[in-house]
Amino acid sequence: MTVTIEQEVELPFSFDCKALARKVIAAAIEEEGFPFEAEVGLFLVSQEEIRAMNLQYRQLDRPTDVLSFPMIAYGAPGDFSQVGQGDNFNPDTGEALLGDIVLNVQWTVEQARQYGHSEEREFAFLILHSMLHLLGYDHIQKDEAARMEARQKEILEKMGIVR
């Protein structure tokens, strides 16, 4: 597994967020049973940067906590049967290109305070949430949201990361 992390802002965290990001990404891949070695990009950005990206890619002129840019389309969440050695694999490493995660560092801190849990828990939650998007989950429909929320809770609990 390759996780490329680009830090574009000063990190205010008292924990090793890069190690935690790798741990959460690996847990998501393992728990979902993704059958290939994978590559994920993580960008730790400012509120201004994520706002610009949200406008550019989603036509929403406001900041958000995390953006996900999946590189593979799935028939259903966690259904990897159609994933093959096509365009979604790095030709140099053979790893599946799952996609990119863009995380708003400032909102991570603010949301942890707002929800009354640690910054570490909020950071892990946002990375996992985005990883599930990269693995085919969504939360547009109520049933999809319920399934995604259940998986988030289950995986975080298995990792010992609770509120």
Backbone bond lengths (Angstrom), bond angles and torsions (degrees), N, CA, C in turn:
res aa  C-N    CA-C-N  psi(-1)  N-CA   C-N-CA  omega(-1)  CA-C   N-CA-C  phi
1 M - - - 1.445 - - 1.526 108.22 -
2 T 1.323 114.30 133.82 1.452 120.16 175.93 1.518 108.87 -115.87
3 V 1.331 116.42 124.81 1.453 122.17 174.43 1.517 106.50 -119.74
4 T 1.318 116.12 116.09 1.450 121.48 177.34 1.523 107.52 -99.38
5 I 1.327 116.23 122.30 1.462 121.07 -177.60 1.519 109.26 -115.32
6 E 1.330 114.82 124.92 1.463 120.80 176.15 1.515 108.40 -115.98
7 Q 1.303 115.60 120.78 1.457 123.01 -178.88 1.517 108.29 -100.35
8 E 1.328 116.70 114.13 1.459 121.21 -177.46 1.520 112.85 -106.81
9 V 1.342 116.38 0.09 1.464 122.18 178.47 1.524 109.33 -139.70
10 E 1.323 115.35 164.22 1.464 120.66 173.44 1.524 108.50 -67.75
11 L 1.319 116.60 135.99 1.469 120.71 -178.20 1.527 109.89 -96.05
12 P 1.347 117.13 122.97 1.462 120.93 -177.26 1.525 114.26 -90.04
13 F 1.318 117.69 5.62 1.459 121.63 -169.97 1.530 112.45 -79.42
14 S 1.313 115.70 146.91 1.466 121.54 176.79 1.532 111.38 -92.28
15 F 1.319 117.05 -0.88 1.467 122.48 179.21 1.530 108.43 -114.50
16 D 1.311 115.89 164.75 1.462 121.80 179.02 1.530 108.43 -80.06
17 C 1.329 116.03 90.41 1.467 119.94 -173.75 1.529 112.14 -68.05
18 K 1.302 118.02 -28.72 1.462 119.47 179.82 1.534 110.79 -70.50
19 A 1.317 116.33 -41.18 1.475 119.73 176.56 1.523 109.96 -65.84
20 L 1.335 117.29 -41.42 1.460 120.25 178.88 1.525 110.96 -64.28
21 A 1.324 117.43 -40.67 1.465 120.90 178.69 1.527 110.15 -59.30
22 R 1.322 116.93 -46.30 1.468 120.75 179.29 1.533 111.08 -61.75
23 K 1.330 116.06 -40.61 1.460 121.05 179.77 1.529 111.21 -63.91
24 V 1.325 117.26 -44.19 1.464 121.45 -179.01 1.526 110.55 -68.04
25 I 1.317 116.92 -42.43 1.471 121.05 178.94 1.525 109.89 -61.30
26 A 1.326 116.71 -45.53 1.472 120.42 178.70 1.529 110.95 -62.71
27 A 1.335 116.95 -40.72 1.469 120.50 -179.97 1.523 110.96 -64.35
28 A 1.323 117.30 -41.80 1.471 120.60 179.29 1.527 110.37 -61.89
29 I 1.312 116.33 -45.73 1.470 121.21 -179.63 1.527 110.23 -62.42
30 E 1.319 116.25 -44.63 1.467 120.68 -179.19 1.525 111.34 -68.04
31 E 1.312 117.63 -48.47 1.470 121.52 -176.92 1.529 111.96 -63.90
32 E 1.318 116.88 -33.13 1.461 120.01 178.70 1.528 112.15 -84.59
33 G 1.314 116.78 -9.14 1.462 120.42 177.68 1.515 113.37 70.89
34 F 1.339 116.96 34.17 1.464 119.61 177.84 1.529 107.89 -63.88
35 P 1.337 117.81 123.41 1.463 120.70 -167.83 1.531 116.40 -84.94
36 F 1.323 117.86 7.29 1.459 120.81 -177.31 1.522 110.31 -126.48
37 E 1.312 115.72 158.29 1.461 119.15 167.47 1.529 106.11 -65.15
38 A 1.319 117.38 146.63 1.464 119.97 -172.18 1.516 112.23 -130.89
39 E 1.327 113.53 159.21 1.456 122.93 177.04 1.526 107.90 -127.45
40 V 1.338 116.09 131.52 1.466 122.53 -179.18 1.519 108.36 -134.94
41 G 1.340 116.40 139.99 1.454 121.70 173.30 1.520 109.63 -105.32
42 L 1.321 117.03 137.19 1.460 122.48 177.26 1.520 108.19 -125.99
43 F 1.318 115.60 126.18 1.460 121.99 179.90 1.518 108.64 -118.50
44 L 1.309 117.06 120.35 1.460 123.15 179.60 1.521 106.80 -99.13
45 V 1.337 116.37 110.16 1.462 120.95 -167.37 1.529 112.81 -126.31
46 S 1.325 113.95 171.91 1.455 122.40 177.29 1.527 110.60 -82.22
47 Q 1.302 113.98 166.64 1.464 120.14 176.76 1.536 110.49 -62.58
48 E 1.309 117.38 -38.01 1.468 121.00 -179.93 1.532 111.09 -65.55
49 E 1.320 116.20 -41.19 1.467 120.63 -179.45 1.531 111.19 -65.93
50 I 1.314 117.23 -44.86 1.466 118.62 -178.57 1.523 110.54 -69.69
51 R 1.320 117.07 -31.37 1.470 119.90 176.08 1.534 109.81 -63.20
52 A 1.324 116.87 -44.68 1.466 120.71 178.54 1.528 110.91 -62.18
53 M 1.321 116.82 -40.57 1.466 120.33 179.32 1.521 111.21 -69.01
54 N 1.322 117.06 -38.51 1.462 120.83 178.20 1.524 110.23 -62.89
55 L 1.322 116.72 -38.70 1.464 120.80 176.89 1.525 110.35 -67.62
56 Q 1.314 116.56 -47.39 1.463 120.91 -177.69 1.525 113.00 -62.62
57 Y 1.315 117.20 -44.96 1.462 119.99 -172.11 1.523 115.12 -97.98
58 R 1.351 117.02 -22.93 1.463 119.50 -177.04 1.525 112.62 -123.52
59 Q 1.331 116.94 -0.42 1.459 123.16 -178.88 1.533 111.60 57.35
60 L 1.336 116.21 34.34 1.456 122.53 176.49 1.526 107.74 -117.53
61 D 1.316 116.21 113.17 1.465 121.09 -175.88 1.525 110.68 -88.37
62 R 1.323 114.30 67.71 1.457 120.85 176.86 1.533 107.78 -160.22
63 P 1.316 116.08 155.96 1.464 118.00 176.60 1.527 109.73 -73.22
64 T 1.304 115.68 164.57 1.455 123.13 175.14 1.520 107.54 -143.24
65 D 1.308 117.51 173.45 1.461 119.55 -177.39 1.524 113.40 -81.92
66 V 1.332 116.89 -39.45 1.457 120.51 -176.97 1.524 109.08 -154.19
67 L 1.317 115.85 145.13 1.464 122.13 174.02 1.524 108.14 -122.29
68 S 1.318 115.33 144.71 1.459 121.85 179.16 1.521 109.05 -121.58
69 F 1.314 115.80 135.85 1.459 121.66 179.11 1.529 109.13 -125.81
70 P 1.344 116.62 83.19 1.470 120.05 -179.21 1.529 111.51 -67.61
71 M 1.311 114.94 145.42 1.463 121.41 178.58 1.528 112.45 -105.48
72 I 1.332 116.52 -8.76 1.465 121.25 -177.78 1.524 108.37 -123.24
73 A 1.324 116.38 135.84 1.467 121.49 174.54 1.525 108.37 -97.86
74 Y 1.322 116.03 134.24 1.460 121.83 -178.98 1.520 109.56 -116.02
75 G 1.323 116.60 154.41 1.456 120.84 175.38 1.519 111.72 -71.33
76 A 1.326 116.06 -32.33 1.459 122.65 179.79 1.528 107.24 -156.37
77 P 1.338 117.23 159.27 1.461 119.32 178.26 1.522 111.79 -55.25
78 G 1.312 115.97 129.67 1.450 120.06 177.67 1.514 115.55 72.46
79 D 1.340 117.63 8.45 1.468 121.34 177.75 1.522 108.05 -96.61
80 F 1.312 115.89 102.38 1.460 121.12 -175.22 1.526 112.70 -101.69
81 S 1.329 117.21 12.71 1.461 121.63 -174.81 1.525 113.05 -65.45
82 Q 1.313 118.64 -24.68 1.455 121.41 -178.62 1.527 113.19 -95.44
83 V 1.336 116.28 -1.71 1.458 120.31 -179.19 1.522 108.28 -78.87
84 G 1.323 115.76 122.96 1.456 120.60 179.87 1.509 111.29 -131.47
85 Q 1.279 116.71 -175.87 1.458 122.04 -176.06 1.536 112.00 -82.16
86 G 1.311 117.73 42.56 1.459 121.43 -179.55 1.509 112.96 -88.56
87 D 1.308 115.16 -138.09 1.469 121.89 -174.79 1.520 114.06 -70.39
88 N 1.329 118.71 -11.30 1.453 121.00 -175.27 1.526 112.85 -93.33
89 F 1.326 116.84 22.13 1.454 121.27 179.04 1.513 109.87 -125.79
90 N 1.314 115.22 140.30 1.458 120.95 176.70 1.527 107.69 -70.72
91 P 1.325 117.33 119.47 1.466 119.15 -176.69 1.534 112.98 -66.03
92 D 1.321 117.48 -22.27 1.468 120.22 -179.36 1.523 112.86 -81.92
93 T 1.344 116.84 -35.95 1.462 120.05 -175.18 1.522 113.50 -109.28
94 G 1.331 117.10 -19.13 1.452 121.31 -175.68 1.519 113.32 78.50
95 E 1.320 116.93 4.09 1.459 120.58 -179.47 1.523 111.35 -80.98
96 A 1.326 115.48 144.90 1.464 121.28 174.97 1.520 108.87 -70.29
97 L 1.319 116.36 132.06 1.464 121.89 178.13 1.525 107.76 -86.44
98 L 1.330 116.72 94.92 1.466 119.89 -177.74 1.522 111.73 -70.70
99 G 1.319 117.54 -38.82 1.459 120.51 179.35 1.508 112.04 138.04
100 D 1.341 114.34 -163.76 1.459 121.29 -175.09 1.519 111.67 -122.13
101 I 1.319 114.32 149.39 1.461 124.24 174.98 1.522 106.61 -118.50
102 V 1.327 116.94 131.39 1.455 121.65 176.43 1.527 106.73 -119.62
103 L 1.324 116.26 117.52 1.457 121.44 -173.07 1.528 111.19 -114.82
104 N 1.326 115.58 130.03 1.460 123.96 177.25 1.531 107.75 -83.00
105 V 1.315 117.14 105.05 1.464 122.35 -176.09 1.526 111.35 -62.08
106 Q 1.322 117.26 -44.55 1.465 120.90 -178.35 1.527 111.35 -60.42
107 W 1.333 116.99 -44.34 1.465 120.10 -179.85 1.523 111.61 -67.57
108 T 1.313 117.70 -30.15 1.459 120.18 177.41 1.524 109.32 -59.57
109 V 1.318 116.51 -46.29 1.460 121.99 178.96 1.528 110.53 -64.51
110 E 1.336 116.50 -47.02 1.464 121.06 -177.85 1.532 112.12 -64.83
111 Q 1.325 116.90 -41.99 1.467 119.86 -179.07 1.523 111.56 -69.22
112 A 1.318 117.94 -35.19 1.465 120.03 176.49 1.525 109.27 -59.41
113 R 1.311 115.99 -45.85 1.466 120.51 178.68 1.529 110.37 -63.51
114 Q 1.328 116.21 -45.78 1.467 121.72 -178.66 1.528 112.00 -60.77
115 Y 1.340 117.32 -42.55 1.460 121.22 -176.57 1.532 112.91 -87.91
116 G 1.324 116.74 -4.98 1.451 120.33 175.48 1.517 115.20 74.31
117 H 1.316 117.41 31.35 1.456 119.99 174.20 1.525 109.76 -132.46
118 S 1.303 116.63 179.18 1.464 120.67 -174.06 1.525 111.94 -72.58
119 E 1.326 114.64 156.90 1.460 120.37 174.53 1.521 109.90 -63.05
120 E 1.313 116.98 -34.94 1.467 121.77 178.13 1.526 110.79 -61.00
121 R 1.334 116.81 -43.73 1.461 120.76 179.50 1.527 110.18 -65.74
122 E 1.323 117.95 -43.07 1.464 120.83 -179.22 1.528 110.53 -65.16
123 F 1.312 116.85 -42.74 1.467 121.52 178.27 1.522 109.85 -59.86
124 A 1.328 116.98 -48.64 1.472 121.02 179.89 1.522 110.84 -62.01
125 F 1.329 116.89 -42.42 1.460 120.97 179.45 1.525 110.96 -60.00
126 L 1.331 117.55 -47.18 1.469 120.48 -177.23 1.525 111.58 -65.87
127 I 1.328 117.20 -39.20 1.474 120.08 176.93 1.533 109.36 -64.29
128 L 1.321 117.29 -46.54 1.465 120.45 179.88 1.526 111.11 -62.82
129 H 1.320 116.82 -44.23 1.469 121.01 178.42 1.530 109.69 -54.81
130 S 1.306 115.89 -47.65 1.459 120.62 -179.31 1.522 111.52 -67.26
131 M 1.337 117.19 -38.76 1.465 120.18 177.86 1.525 111.01 -61.14
132 L 1.322 117.10 -39.37 1.458 119.02 178.45 1.529 110.59 -64.47
133 H 1.325 117.17 -34.53 1.476 119.44 172.78 1.531 109.74 -62.05
134 L 1.325 116.94 -42.77 1.470 120.28 179.97 1.523 111.92 -66.12
135 L 1.327 116.94 -18.24 1.461 122.32 179.71 1.527 112.44 -104.43
136 G 1.337 116.41 15.51 1.458 120.74 170.68 1.514 117.16 102.82
137 Y 1.323 118.63 -1.95 1.466 120.89 179.80 1.518 110.71 -81.95
138 D 1.347 114.69 155.46 1.458 121.21 173.67 1.520 108.01 -149.00
139 H 1.318 116.55 172.81 1.461 120.31 -178.92 1.523 111.28 -138.33
140 I 1.328 116.07 33.21 1.461 120.67 179.09 1.531 109.92 -74.52
141 Q 1.313 117.22 -48.10 1.462 122.33 178.49 1.529 109.31 -91.15
142 K 1.347 116.12 152.49 1.468 120.57 -178.10 1.525 112.88 -57.11
143 D 1.330 116.99 -44.03 1.460 119.74 -178.24 1.527 111.37 -67.30
144 E 1.347 116.75 -36.88 1.464 120.70 176.35 1.531 110.32 -64.56
145 A 1.325 115.78 -43.33 1.466 120.82 -179.76 1.525 110.42 -61.98
146 A 1.317 117.11 -43.52 1.466 121.11 -179.83 1.526 110.80 -62.42
147 R 1.329 116.64 -42.35 1.466 120.76 179.72 1.531 110.78 -65.13
148 M 1.331 116.25 -43.10 1.456 120.80 -179.20 1.535 110.55 -66.51
149 E 1.308 117.15 -43.82 1.465 120.98 179.13 1.526 111.32 -61.94
150 A 1.325 116.83 -39.86 1.460 120.62 178.91 1.527 110.67 -63.78
151 R 1.320 117.01 -42.76 1.473 120.66 179.05 1.521 110.74 -64.91
152 Q 1.339 117.17 -41.53 1.470 120.67 178.48 1.521 109.99 -58.06
153 K 1.322 115.55 -49.52 1.456 120.79 -177.95 1.527 110.97 -62.21
154 E 1.320 116.22 -45.95 1.464 121.42 -178.56 1.530 111.84 -60.49
155 I 1.320 116.39 -47.22 1.471 120.26 -177.23 1.525 110.59 -67.61
156 L 1.332 117.36 -44.46 1.468 119.61 178.88 1.529 111.04 -62.16
157 E 1.315 117.47 -40.21 1.469 120.34 178.22 1.526 110.92 -63.35
158 K 1.336 116.96 -42.01 1.476 120.09 177.70 1.525 111.05 -61.42
159 M 1.331 115.81 -31.82 1.471 120.54 178.83 1.520 112.12 -81.85
160 G 1.327 117.16 -7.90 1.461 120.69 -177.86 1.511 113.53 77.77
161 I 1.331 116.27 22.00 1.462 121.76 179.99 1.535 107.13 -107.91
162 V 1.303 115.53 99.89 1.458 120.64 -176.59 1.519 109.96 -124.35
163 R 1.323 114.96 167.58 1.471 119.98 179.97 1.486 112.53 -67.42
